[in-house]
Amino acid sequence: MAATNTIRATANQTIYDVAVKYYGTTDAVGELLALNPDLRNDPAALAALGIDYLADDSFFPDVALAPGLTVTIDTGSSLLRQEVARQLRSREINTFNI
């Protein structure tokens, strides 16, 4: 079984932000999506973009995650760029902004 850790999404954080912060690369987005099939976007972010989140339950990777959402990270992933992730882990990486 893979070594995993869980984090909580912060305001305005996309799945790309999580990949960069915890893996050191956006190449890990696919792995994050596979590990976390129940990811949800922030309803307020969707509404700000004119997306009816009640009618459309799609996940949009370039839209903020629901704040506080638990995201599983594979800490033993071959995609993990240890040195980059170590340098970024203490920084806020939240690129979504409306």
Backbone as XML, in Angstrom:
<?xml version="1.0"?>
<chain id="A" units="angstrom">
  <residue number="1" name="MET">
    <atom name="N" x="0.844" y="-1.194" z="0.000"/>
    <atom name="CA" x="0.000" y="0.000" z="0.000"/>
    <atom name="C" x="0.884" y="1.250" z="0.000"/>
  </residue>
  <residue number="2" name="ALA">
    <atom name="N" x="0.473" y="2.239" z="-0.751"/>
    <atom name="CA" x="1.237" y="3.482" z="-0.877"/>
    <atom name="C" x="1.173" y="4.283" z="0.417"/>
  </residue>
  <residue number="3" name="ALA">
    <atom name="N" x="2.247" y="5.013" z="0.688"/>
    <atom name="CA" x="2.268" y="5.918" z="1.837"/>
    <atom name="C" x="1.486" y="7.161" z="1.457"/>
  </residue>
  <residue number="4" name="THR">
    <atom name="N" x="0.521" y="7.508" z="2.289"/>
    <atom name="CA" x="-0.305" y="8.669" z="1.977"/>
    <atom name="C" x="-0.360" y="9.632" z="3.155"/>
  </residue>
  <residue number="5" name="ASN">
    <atom name="N" x="-0.740" y="10.826" z="2.836"/>
    <atom name="CA" x="-0.963" y="11.879" z="3.809"/>
    <atom name="C" x="-2.209" y="12.616" z="3.341"/>
  </residue>
  <residue number="6" name="THR">
    <atom name="N" x="-2.907" y="13.261" z="4.244"/>
    <atom name="CA" x="-4.048" y="14.064" z="3.834"/>
    <atom name="C" x="-3.796" y="15.518" z="4.212"/>
  </residue>
  <residue number="7" name="ILE">
    <atom name="N" x="-4.302" y="16.386" z="3.369"/>
    <atom name="CA" x="-4.211" y="17.825" z="3.613"/>
    <atom name="C" x="-5.622" y="18.390" z="3.483"/>
  </residue>
  <residue number="8" name="ARG">
    <atom name="N" x="-5.795" y="19.602" z="3.916"/>
    <atom name="CA" x="-7.073" y="20.295" z="3.752"/>
    <atom name="C" x="-6.865" y="21.435" z="2.772"/>
  </residue>
  <residue number="9" name="ALA">
    <atom name="N" x="-7.717" y="21.495" z="1.767"/>
    <atom name="CA" x="-7.641" y="22.573" z="0.775"/>
    <atom name="C" x="-7.923" y="23.908" z="1.450"/>
  </residue>
  <residue number="10" name="THR">
    <atom name="N" x="-7.200" y="24.920" z="1.020"/>
    <atom name="CA" x="-7.407" y="26.267" z="1.542"/>
    <atom name="C" x="-8.179" y="27.088" z="0.512"/>
  </residue>
  <residue number="11" name="ALA">
    <atom name="N" x="-8.658" y="28.241" z="0.927"/>
    <atom name="CA" x="-9.436" y="29.107" z="0.041"/>
    <atom name="C" x="-8.645" y="29.435" z="-1.221"/>
  </residue>
  <residue number="12" name="ASN">
    <atom name="N" x="-9.312" y="29.375" z="-2.346"/>
    <atom name="CA" x="-8.749" y="29.715" z="-3.661"/>
    <atom name="C" x="-7.662" y="28.763" z="-4.140"/>
  </residue>
  <residue number="13" name="GLN">
    <atom name="N" x="-7.593" y="27.567" z="-3.591"/>
    <atom name="CA" x="-6.578" y="26.588" z="-3.987"/>
    <atom name="C" x="-7.178" y="25.608" z="-4.997"/>
  </residue>
  <residue number="14" name="THR">
    <atom name="N" x="-6.526" y="25.478" z="-6.152"/>
    <atom name="CA" x="-6.965" y="24.525" z="-7.179"/>
    <atom name="C" x="-6.206" y="23.212" z="-7.010"/>
  </residue>
  <residue number="15" name="ILE">
    <atom name="N" x="-6.611" y="22.212" z="-7.750"/>
    <atom name="CA" x="-5.897" y="20.934" z="-7.714"/>
    <atom name="C" x="-4.483" y="21.106" z="-8.280"/>
  </residue>
  <residue number="16" name="TYR">
    <atom name="N" x="-4.298" y="22.059" z="-9.188"/>
    <atom name="CA" x="-2.958" y="22.360" z="-9.699"/>
    <atom name="C" x="-2.081" y="22.921" z="-8.580"/>
  </residue>
  <residue number="17" name="ASP">
    <atom name="N" x="-2.652" y="23.795" z="-7.760"/>
    <atom name="CA" x="-1.907" y="24.361" z="-6.630"/>
    <atom name="C" x="-1.471" y="23.256" z="-5.665"/>
  </residue>
  <residue number="18" name="VAL">
    <atom name="N" x="-2.372" y="22.323" z="-5.384"/>
    <atom name="CA" x="-2.051" y="21.209" z="-4.486"/>
    <atom name="C" x="-0.925" y="20.374" z="-5.080"/>
  </residue>
  <residue number="19" name="ALA">
    <atom name="N" x="-1.003" y="20.094" z="-6.373"/>
    <atom name="CA" x="0.043" y="19.305" z="-7.032"/>
    <atom name="C" x="1.400" y="19.991" z="-6.923"/>
  </residue>
  <residue number="20" name="VAL">
    <atom name="N" x="1.445" y="21.278" z="-7.176"/>
    <atom name="CA" x="2.714" y="22.013" z="-7.104"/>
    <atom name="C" x="3.233" y="22.044" z="-5.671"/>
  </residue>
  <residue number="21" name="LYS">
    <atom name="N" x="2.367" y="22.352" z="-4.732"/>
    <atom name="CA" x="2.802" y="22.510" z="-3.343"/>
    <atom name="C" x="3.267" y="21.199" z="-2.714"/>
  </residue>
  <residue number="22" name="TYR">
    <atom name="N" x="2.575" y="20.110" z="-2.974"/>
    <atom name="CA" x="2.858" y="18.855" z="-2.282"/>
    <atom name="C" x="3.639" y="17.830" z="-3.106"/>
  </residue>
  <residue number="23" name="TYR">
    <atom name="N" x="3.676" y="17.992" z="-4.432"/>
    <atom name="CA" x="4.456" y="17.095" z="-5.284"/>
    <atom name="C" x="5.615" y="17.820" z="-5.964"/>
  </residue>
  <residue number="24" name="GLY">
    <atom name="N" x="5.519" y="19.142" z="-6.066"/>
    <atom name="CA" x="6.561" y="19.907" z="-6.737"/>
    <atom name="C" x="6.393" y="19.950" z="-8.240"/>
  </residue>
  <residue number="25" name="THR">
    <atom name="N" x="5.239" y="19.493" z="-8.750"/>
    <atom name="CA" x="4.996" y="19.462" z="-10.191"/>
    <atom name="C" x="3.507" y="19.330" z="-10.493"/>
  </residue>
  <residue number="26" name="THR">
    <atom name="N" x="3.069" y="19.934" z="-11.576"/>
    <atom name="CA" x="1.676" y="19.765" z="-12.004"/>
    <atom name="C" x="1.452" y="18.408" z="-12.658"/>
  </residue>
  <residue number="27" name="ASP">
    <atom name="N" x="2.529" y="17.682" z="-12.936"/>
    <atom name="CA" x="2.389" y="16.340" z="-13.506"/>
    <atom name="C" x="1.589" y="15.412" z="-12.598"/>
  </residue>
  <residue number="28" name="ALA">
    <atom name="N" x="1.465" y="15.759" z="-11.327"/>
    <atom name="CA" x="0.772" y="14.910" z="-10.355"/>
    <atom name="C" x="-0.743" y="15.119" z="-10.338"/>
  </residue>
  <residue number="29" name="VAL">
    <atom name="N" x="-1.268" y="16.021" z="-11.135"/>
    <atom name="CA" x="-2.713" y="16.274" z="-11.126"/>
    <atom name="C" x="-3.497" y="15.002" z="-11.423"/>
  </residue>
  <residue number="30" name="GLY">
    <atom name="N" x="-3.092" y="14.245" z="-12.413"/>
    <atom name="CA" x="-3.792" y="12.999" z="-12.750"/>
    <atom name="C" x="-3.806" y="12.025" z="-11.585"/>
  </residue>
  <residue number="31" name="GLU">
    <atom name="N" x="-2.688" y="11.922" z="-10.901"/>
    <atom name="CA" x="-2.606" y="11.037" z="-9.736"/>
    <atom name="C" x="-3.527" y="11.535" z="-8.619"/>
  </residue>
  <residue number="32" name="LEU">
    <atom name="N" x="-3.544" y="12.834" z="-8.392"/>
    <atom name="CA" x="-4.430" y="13.401" z="-7.376"/>
    <atom name="C" x="-5.899" y="13.135" z="-7.715"/>
  </residue>
  <residue number="33" name="LEU">
    <atom name="N" x="-6.254" y="13.272" z="-8.972"/>
    <atom name="CA" x="-7.633" y="12.997" z="-9.383"/>
    <atom name="C" x="-7.992" y="11.536" z="-9.153"/>
  </residue>
  <residue number="34" name="ALA">
    <atom name="N" x="-7.049" y="10.630" z="-9.429"/>
    <atom name="CA" x="-7.297" y="9.200" z="-9.212"/>
    <atom name="C" x="-7.416" y="8.863" z="-7.724"/>
  </residue>
  <residue number="35" name="LEU">
    <atom name="N" x="-6.589" y="9.493" z="-6.911"/>
    <atom name="CA" x="-6.615" y="9.245" z="-5.463"/>
    <atom name="C" x="-7.825" y="9.867" z="-4.776"/>
  </residue>
  <residue number="36" name="ASN">
    <atom name="N" x="-8.400" y="10.877" z="-5.400"/>
    <atom name="CA" x="-9.467" y="11.661" z="-4.787"/>
    <atom name="C" x="-10.659" y="11.800" z="-5.731"/>
  </residue>
  <residue number="37" name="PRO">
    <atom name="N" x="-11.378" y="10.708" z="-5.980"/>
    <atom name="CA" x="-12.471" y="10.763" z="-6.965"/>
    <atom name="C" x="-13.649" y="11.646" z="-6.545"/>
  </residue>
  <residue number="38" name="ASP">
    <atom name="N" x="-13.704" y="12.036" z="-5.286"/>
    <atom name="CA" x="-14.832" y="12.831" z="-4.808"/>
    <atom name="C" x="-14.488" y="14.315" z="-4.643"/>
  </residue>
  <residue number="39" name="LEU">
    <atom name="N" x="-13.482" y="14.795" z="-5.361"/>
    <atom name="CA" x="-13.124" y="16.211" z="-5.260"/>
    <atom name="C" x="-14.302" y="17.082" z="-5.679"/>
  </residue>
  <residue number="40" name="ARG">
    <atom name="N" x="-14.447" y="18.203" z="-4.987"/>
    <atom name="CA" x="-15.520" y="19.159" z="-5.298"/>
    <atom name="C" x="-14.927" y="20.555" z="-5.383"/>
  </residue>
  <residue number="41" name="ASN">
    <atom name="N" x="-15.517" y="21.334" z="-6.248"/>
    <atom name="CA" x="-15.126" y="22.740" z="-6.352"/>
    <atom name="C" x="-15.878" y="23.569" z="-5.323"/>
  </residue>
  <residue number="42" name="ASP">
    <atom name="N" x="-15.331" y="24.742" z="-5.050"/>
    <atom name="CA" x="-15.959" y="25.710" z="-4.167"/>
    <atom name="C" x="-17.220" y="26.240" z="-4.854"/>
  </residue>
  <residue number="43" name="PRO">
    <atom name="N" x="-18.399" y="26.047" z="-4.275"/>
    <atom name="CA" x="-19.631" y="26.532" z="-4.903"/>
    <atom name="C" x="-19.597" y="28.035" z="-5.198"/>
  </residue>
  <residue number="44" name="ALA">
    <atom name="N" x="-18.985" y="28.823" z="-4.328"/>
    <atom name="CA" x="-18.908" y="30.268" z="-4.554"/>
    <atom name="C" x="-18.049" y="30.586" z="-5.772"/>
  </residue>
  <residue number="45" name="ALA">
    <atom name="N" x="-16.974" y="29.837" z="-5.965"/>
    <atom name="CA" x="-16.105" y="30.048" z="-7.134"/>
    <atom name="C" x="-16.856" y="29.681" z="-8.414"/>
  </residue>
  <residue number="46" name="LEU">
    <atom name="N" x="-17.587" y="28.573" z="-8.374"/>
    <atom name="CA" x="-18.373" y="28.177" z="-9.545"/>
    <atom name="C" x="-19.434" y="29.224" z="-9.869"/>
  </residue>
  <residue number="47" name="ALA">
    <atom name="N" x="-20.123" y="29.699" z="-8.848"/>
    <atom name="CA" x="-21.167" y="30.711" z="-9.053"/>
    <atom name="C" x="-20.565" y="31.985" z="-9.632"/>
  </residue>
  <residue number="48" name="ALA">
    <atom name="N" x="-19.381" y="32.370" z="-9.155"/>
    <atom name="CA" x="-18.718" y="33.576" z="-9.665"/>
    <atom name="C" x="-18.373" y="33.441" z="-11.145"/>
  </residue>
  <residue number="49" name="LEU">
    <atom name="N" x="-18.184" y="32.206" z="-11.593"/>
    <atom name="CA" x="-17.888" y="31.953" z="-13.003"/>
    <atom name="C" x="-19.146" y="31.718" z="-13.836"/>
  </residue>
  <residue number="50" name="GLY">
    <atom name="N" x="-20.304" y="31.795" z="-13.190"/>
    <atom name="CA" x="-21.560" y="31.592" z="-13.904"/>
    <atom name="C" x="-21.905" y="30.135" z="-14.117"/>
  </residue>
  <residue number="51" name="ILE">
    <atom name="N" x="-21.299" y="29.244" z="-13.339"/>
    <atom name="CA" x="-21.581" y="27.804" z="-13.448"/>
    <atom name="C" x="-22.614" y="27.435" z="-12.392"/>
  </residue>
  <residue number="52" name="ASP">
    <atom name="N" x="-23.699" y="26.838" z="-12.827"/>
    <atom name="CA" x="-24.754" y="26.415" z="-11.906"/>
    <atom name="C" x="-24.320" y="25.106" z="-11.261"/>
  </residue>
  <residue number="53" name="TYR">
    <atom name="N" x="-23.737" y="25.192" z="-10.077"/>
    <atom name="CA" x="-23.176" y="24.014" z="-9.415"/>
    <atom name="C" x="-24.248" y="23.039" z="-8.948"/>
  </residue>
  <residue number="54" name="LEU">
    <atom name="N" x="-25.508" y="23.473" z="-8.878"/>
    <atom name="CA" x="-26.586" y="22.559" z="-8.520"/>
    <atom name="C" x="-26.987" y="21.692" z="-9.713"/>
  </residue>
  <residue number="55" name="ALA">
    <atom name="N" x="-26.889" y="22.247" z="-10.895"/>
    <atom name="CA" x="-27.272" y="21.522" z="-12.107"/>
    <atom name="C" x="-26.090" y="20.787" z="-12.738"/>
  </residue>
  <residue number="56" name="ASP">
    <atom name="N" x="-24.887" y="21.278" z="-12.509"/>
    <atom name="CA" x="-23.693" y="20.704" z="-13.131"/>
    <atom name="C" x="-22.731" y="20.269" z="-12.039"/>
  </residue>
  <residue number="57" name="ASP">
    <atom name="N" x="-22.628" y="18.959" z="-11.823"/>
    <atom name="CA" x="-21.758" y="18.459" z="-10.756"/>
    <atom name="C" x="-20.366" y="18.073" z="-11.268"/>
  </residue>
  <residue number="58" name="SER">
    <atom name="N" x="-19.979" y="18.625" z="-12.415"/>
    <atom name="CA" x="-18.646" y="18.365" z="-12.968"/>
    <atom name="C" x="-17.578" y="18.941" z="-12.042"/>
  </residue>
  <residue number="59" name="PHE">
    <atom name="N" x="-16.386" y="18.358" z="-12.125"/>
    <atom name="CA" x="-15.244" y="18.907" z="-11.394"/>
    <atom name="C" x="-14.392" y="19.683" z="-12.389"/>
  </residue>
  <residue number="60" name="PHE">
    <atom name="N" x="-14.059" y="20.916" z="-12.036"/>
    <atom name="CA" x="-13.256" y="21.784" z="-12.883"/>
    <atom name="C" x="-11.888" y="21.963" z="-12.226"/>
  </residue>
  <residue number="61" name="PRO">
    <atom name="N" x="-10.828" y="21.384" z="-12.794"/>
    <atom name="CA" x="-9.513" y="21.422" z="-12.139"/>
    <atom name="C" x="-8.908" y="22.816" z="-12.007"/>
  </residue>
  <residue number="62" name="ASP">
    <atom name="N" x="-9.337" y="23.748" z="-12.847"/>
    <atom name="CA" x="-8.781" y="25.099" z="-12.785"/>
    <atom name="C" x="-9.616" y="26.057" z="-11.936"/>
  </residue>
  <residue number="63" name="VAL">
    <atom name="N" x="-10.587" y="25.504" z="-11.191"/>
    <atom name="CA" x="-11.428" y="26.286" z="-10.286"/>
    <atom name="C" x="-11.095" y="25.850" z="-8.861"/>
  </residue>
  <residue number="64" name="ALA">
    <atom name="N" x="-11.203" y="26.772" z="-7.928"/>
    <atom name="CA" x="-10.861" y="26.493" z="-6.525"/>
    <atom name="C" x="-11.594" y="25.274" z="-5.979"/>
  </residue>
  <residue number="65" name="LEU">
    <atom name="N" x="-10.872" y="24.516" z="-5.176"/>
    <atom name="CA" x="-11.467" y="23.407" z="-4.442"/>
    <atom name="C" x="-12.327" y="23.969" z="-3.320"/>
  </residue>
  <residue number="66" name="ALA">
    <atom name="N" x="-13.265" y="23.165" z="-2.837"/>
    <atom name="CA" x="-14.058" y="23.568" z="-1.679"/>
    <atom name="C" x="-13.109" y="23.726" z="-0.494"/>
  </residue>
  <residue number="67" name="PRO">
    <atom name="N" x="-13.092" y="24.885" z="0.141"/>
    <atom name="CA" x="-12.188" y="25.084" z="1.283"/>
    <atom name="C" x="-12.440" y="24.049" z="2.377"/>
  </residue>
  <residue number="68" name="GLY">
    <atom name="N" x="-11.357" y="23.515" z="2.925"/>
    <atom name="CA" x="-11.457" y="22.509" z="3.973"/>
    <atom name="C" x="-11.600" y="21.091" z="3.463"/>
  </residue>
  <residue number="69" name="LEU">
    <atom name="N" x="-11.756" y="20.930" z="2.153"/>
    <atom name="CA" x="-11.881" y="19.602" z="1.555"/>
    <atom name="C" x="-10.624" y="18.792" z="1.831"/>
  </residue>
  <residue number="70" name="THR">
    <atom name="N" x="-10.768" y="17.545" z="2.232"/>
    <atom name="CA" x="-9.628" y="16.672" z="2.485"/>
    <atom name="C" x="-9.128" y="16.105" z="1.158"/>
  </residue>
  <residue number="71" name="VAL">
    <atom name="N" x="-7.824" y="16.218" z="0.933"/>
    <atom name="CA" x="-7.189" y="15.722" z="-0.288"/>
    <atom name="C" x="-6.083" y="14.756" z="0.115"/>
  </residue>
  <residue number="72" name="THR">
    <atom name="N" x="-6.101" y="13.557" z="-0.463"/>
    <atom name="CA" x="-5.076" y="12.551" z="-0.194"/>
    <atom name="C" x="-3.893" y="12.760" z="-1.115"/>
  </residue>
  <residue number="73" name="ILE">
    <atom name="N" x="-2.696" y="12.714" z="-0.528"/>
    <atom name="CA" x="-1.435" y="12.882" z="-1.246"/>
    <atom name="C" x="-0.661" y="11.572" z="-1.137"/>
  </residue>
  <residue number="74" name="ASP">
    <atom name="N" x="-0.095" y="11.088" z="-2.226"/>
    <atom name="CA" x="0.759" y="9.899" z="-2.193"/>
    <atom name="C" x="2.193" y="10.344" z="-1.917"/>
  </residue>
  <residue number="75" name="THR">
    <atom name="N" x="2.635" y="10.184" z="-0.681"/>
    <atom name="CA" x="3.967" y="10.653" z="-0.287"/>
    <atom name="C" x="5.093" y="9.766" z="-0.807"/>
  </residue>
  <residue number="76" name="GLY">
    <atom name="N" x="4.745" y="8.644" z="-1.412"/>
    <atom name="CA" x="5.748" y="7.764" z="-2.000"/>
    <atom name="C" x="5.695" y="7.769" z="-3.522"/>
  </residue>
  <residue number="77" name="SER">
    <atom name="N" x="4.990" y="8.703" z="-4.097"/>
    <atom name="CA" x="4.787" y="8.756" z="-5.546"/>
    <atom name="C" x="6.099" y="8.957" z="-6.302"/>
  </residue>
  <residue number="78" name="SER">
    <atom name="N" x="6.188" y="8.316" z="-7.448"/>
    <atom name="CA" x="7.347" y="8.529" z="-8.328"/>
    <atom name="C" x="7.307" y="9.920" z="-8.959"/>
  </residue>
  <residue number="79" name="LEU">
    <atom name="N" x="6.162" y="10.586" z="-8.888"/>
    <atom name="CA" x="6.030" y="11.941" z="-9.427"/>
    <atom name="C" x="6.531" y="13.005" z="-8.455"/>
  </residue>
  <residue number="80" name="LEU">
    <atom name="N" x="6.716" y="12.633" z="-7.209"/>
    <atom name="CA" x="7.117" y="13.580" z="-6.178"/>
    <atom name="C" x="8.512" y="14.129" z="-6.443"/>
  </residue>
  <residue number="81" name="ARG">
    <atom name="N" x="8.610" y="15.443" z="-6.480"/>
    <atom name="CA" x="9.887" y="16.149" z="-6.613"/>
    <atom name="C" x="10.215" y="16.704" z="-5.236"/>
  </residue>
  <residue number="82" name="GLN">
    <atom name="N" x="10.894" y="15.880" z="-4.431"/>
    <atom name="CA" x="11.119" y="16.159" z="-3.009"/>
    <atom name="C" x="11.648" y="17.559" z="-2.731"/>
  </residue>
  <residue number="83" name="GLU">
    <atom name="N" x="12.703" y="17.940" z="-3.399"/>
    <atom name="CA" x="13.351" y="19.219" z="-3.098"/>
    <atom name="C" x="12.436" y="20.399" z="-3.414"/>
  </residue>
  <residue number="84" name="VAL">
    <atom name="N" x="11.755" y="20.348" z="-4.538"/>
    <atom name="CA" x="10.837" y="21.428" z="-4.912"/>
    <atom name="C" x="9.682" y="21.488" z="-3.913"/>
  </residue>
  <residue number="85" name="ALA">
    <atom name="N" x="9.074" y="20.340" z="-3.628"/>
    <atom name="CA" x="7.944" y="20.292" z="-2.694"/>
    <atom name="C" x="8.367" y="20.781" z="-1.308"/>
  </residue>
  <residue number="86" name="ARG">
    <atom name="N" x="9.537" y="20.404" z="-0.864"/>
    <atom name="CA" x="10.031" y="20.838" z="0.448"/>
    <atom name="C" x="10.129" y="22.371" z="0.506"/>
  </residue>
  <residue number="87" name="GLN">
    <atom name="N" x="10.599" y="22.980" z="-0.552"/>
    <atom name="CA" x="10.749" y="24.436" z="-0.590"/>
    <atom name="C" x="9.403" y="25.156" z="-0.638"/>
  </residue>
  <residue number="88" name="LEU">
    <atom name="N" x="8.410" y="24.530" z="-1.247"/>
    <atom name="CA" x="7.107" y="25.176" z="-1.419"/>
    <atom name="C" x="6.120" y="24.889" z="-0.296"/>
  </residue>
  <residue number="89" name="ARG">
    <atom name="N" x="6.358" y="23.860" z="0.494"/>
    <atom name="CA" x="5.374" y="23.405" z="1.470"/>
    <atom name="C" x="4.973" y="24.478" z="2.471"/>
  </residue>
  <residue number="90" name="SER">
    <atom name="N" x="5.866" y="25.361" z="2.836"/>
    <atom name="CA" x="5.528" y="26.389" z="3.822"/>
    <atom name="C" x="4.867" y="27.627" z="3.191"/>
  </residue>
  <residue number="91" name="ARG">
    <atom name="N" x="4.731" y="27.642" z="1.886"/>
    <atom name="CA" x="4.150" y="28.795" z="1.192"/>
    <atom name="C" x="2.675" y="28.552" z="0.853"/>
  </residue>
  <residue number="92" name="GLU">
    <atom name="N" x="1.929" y="29.626" z="0.834"/>
    <atom name="CA" x="0.551" y="29.542" z="0.360"/>
    <atom name="C" x="0.590" y="29.570" z="-1.167"/>
  </residue>
  <residue number="93" name="ILE">
    <atom name="N" x="-0.016" y="28.585" z="-1.786"/>
    <atom name="CA" x="-0.101" y="28.540" z="-3.241"/>
    <atom name="C" x="-1.587" y="28.443" z="-3.576"/>
  </residue>
  <residue number="94" name="ASN">
    <atom name="N" x="-2.162" y="29.579" z="-3.881"/>
    <atom name="CA" x="-3.590" y="29.701" z="-4.159"/>
    <atom name="C" x="-3.753" y="30.609" z="-5.362"/>
  </residue>
  <residue number="95" name="THR">
    <atom name="N" x="-3.865" y="30.026" z="-6.527"/>
    <atom name="CA" x="-3.868" y="30.828" z="-7.752"/>
    <atom name="C" x="-5.243" y="31.240" z="-8.256"/>
  </residue>
  <residue number="96" name="PHE">
    <atom name="N" x="-6.303" y="30.667" z="-7.704"/>
    <atom name="CA" x="-7.639" y="30.996" z="-8.196"/>
    <atom name="C" x="-8.059" y="32.331" z="-7.603"/>
  </residue>
  <residue number="97" name="ASN">
    <atom name="N" x="-8.489" y="33.224" z="-8.475"/>
    <atom name="CA" x="-8.905" y="34.540" z="-8.004"/>
    <atom name="C" x="-9.919" y="35.117" z="-8.973"/>
  </residue>
  <residue number="98" name="ILE">
    <atom name="N" x="-11.066" y="35.444" z="-8.467"/>
    <atom name="CA" x="-12.106" y="36.090" z="-9.276"/>
    <atom name="C" x="-12.225" y="37.522" z="-8.831"/>
  </residue>
</chain>
